[in-house]
Amino acid sequence: MGMPDASGDLSSEMEVDAFRRLFPLRYFERHLSESIRPDARPLGRARDTTLALGWFNIVILSFSHPHLLS
């Protein structure tokens, strides 16, 4: 089962979503057998990732060094 085409056919998109919800194992097995992810990326290609270090550093500091933040 492929992804809906670029025309945005709502009924096709709803059918894919219904199949994914009703038969999740078959849905993902089909993608794996075709070596693609549900978002159409090849299995070996990662998603672009962004990490916001500012917030993460504050969380780490609050757990490991709470006296620094008081």
N, C-alpha and C positions, 0 to 999 in steps of 0.2 A: 504494500500500500504506500503510494508516494505522497508527497506533500501537495497541498492544493496549488494550482497554477497561479501565475502572477495576476490573473484577472480578478482574483479575490472572490471566487465563486463560493458564496456563503454555504450553500448546501453541501458542497464537496468538503469544505472545512469542517462542517458539523458532522459529517459522516466519519471523517478521520478521527475527530475528537471522541465520538461515540465508540468507535472501534477500539481506540486507545483505552478508554475507561472500562469497557466491557471485557476486553481481552488483552490486558496489559502484557502478559507473558508472550503471547503470539505477536503483539505489536513490536515489542523490543527484539524478539528473536528474528523477526523478519528484517529489521534494520541491521542487526548484527550479521545475518547471513549475506546481506548485500554490502557489508563493510562500510556502512554509513551510520551516522548518528541521526536521531529524529529531526535535528535542525539542519540536516543535509551536509554537515561537515564530514570529511573522511575520518575514520577512526584514529588515524595518526596525527591529526591536526588539532592543536589546542585552541581554545577560545582566547581572545584578547582579555587580559586581566589587568586590573588597576588596584593598587594597594594604597590606601590612605594611611600613612604611617603616623601622622599626628595623633589621631584618636587612639590608635592601637598602643602607642607609647604611653599615653595617659592611663589606659586600662592596666597595662603591665606595671607601671609605677604604683598605681593605687593598691595592687595586690602584693607586690614585693617590697615596696618602700613607702608605706602610708605616711610616715613621718615627713617625707619630702613634700607632700602635697598639703600639709596642714599649715 
